[in-house]
């Protein structure tokens, strides 16, 4: 039974409990997703930093190994 609107049975029925359970699960999953997304952004930012450092080293070494004309 879904209960009657405005009646005490409305909040205490099985359907309301199921909906609340699913709402809680969705909230929990969204929080986990946000944490995972932030983790990937941090990793990507660090990777970009290291790639830029490697490119700078590569350009430096290339300039050192290129003979002057």
C-alpha positions, 0 to 999 in steps of 0.5 A, spaced: 500 500 500 502 507 498 498 510 504 493 516 503 496 523 502 496 527 509 495 521 513 500 518 517 500 511 513 503 516 507 510 516 511 510 509 514 508 505 508 513 500 504 513 504 498 515 510 501 521 506 505 523 503 498 523 510 495 528 513 501 532 507 500 533 508 493 534 516 494 540 514 500 543 509 495 543 515 489 546 520 494 551 515 496 553 513 489 554 520 487 558 522 493 563 516 491 563 518 484 565 525 486 571 523 490 573 518 484 572 524 479 576 529 484 582 523 484 582 523 477 583 530 476 589 530 481 592 525 477 591 528 471 594 534 473 600 531 476 601 527 470 601 534 466 606 537 470 611 531 469 609 531 462 611 539 461 617 537 465 620 532 461 618 536 455 623 542 458 628 537 459 628 534 452 628 541 449 634 543 453 638 536 451 636 537 444 639 544 444 645 542 448 646 536 442 645 540 436 651 543 433 652 550 433 652 553 426 
